[in-house]
Amino acid sequence: MVFERQKEAFFAASSAQKQLVAASGTQYSCEVGSAKFYALCAFGGLLSCGLTHTAVVPLDLVKCRIQVDPDKFKNLGNGFKVSIKEGGMKALTLGWAPTLVGYSMQGIGKFGFYEAFKNLYSGLLGEENAYLYR
C-alpha cells in the first residue's frame, strides 16, 4: 500500500512536470528514450570528454617530459618554458588529435550507451522493480 502511494506520487509528479514543460512552449524539450535524446547524450559526452582531455594535453606533455628527463625539465614551470623555447607553442600540442578522437569516442560510449542500457535494463526489470532499485 505504501509503495503504491509512493509510486503514484512519483509518476504523477513526473507527468505534471512533462505537462508544464510542454505547456510552456518556450523551453526546449526532448522525449526521454527517443533517438534524439540518445544523440544529444552522445553529443554531450563527446564535448565533455573530448574537449576537456584535449585541453589538458600540454600539461600531460610537460609531465611526461619531466618523468623522462628530470635533469632537463626540473619542474612544471621550467618544463613549459623549456618546451616552448625548444619547439615553440606547437611543441605543447603534440598528440592533441588522437586524444580528441579517442576521448570523444569514450564520451559517446559513456553518455549515450549509459542512457540506452539504463532504459533497456529498467524495462527488463519492470516498472515496480525499476522504481524500487533505482
Disulfide bonds with the S-S distance in Angstrom:
none
